[in-house]
Amino acid sequence: MARFEEADARLFKNIWVCMRCNAKNRSGSGTKPRLCRKCGSKRLRLKHKTKKS
């Protein structure tokens, strides 16, 4: 099953993952959220994209 541009944008764009509790945080404005919505941590990273094999 091949992915297309719209699906990649929906799955990976503006989604940040908390490094403490692994909660997904969406950012509507395109900037990094300040705090995790679940635990309040500031340690956030972008969601990893899957590698093509």
C-alpha positions, 0 to 999 in steps of 0.5 A: 500500500503506497502512501501519498502526500496528503496522508503523510501530512495528516500522519506526521505534520505538526505532531509532537511526542512527549519523551516522558509519557509518549503522549501525542500532542497536535500543534495547529499553528505549526509551532512547537507546543510549550507543554505536554497536554498529559503530564506537563513536560517540556521535553517534546520531539517531532513524531518519527517518520517510518523508513522506506525499505 
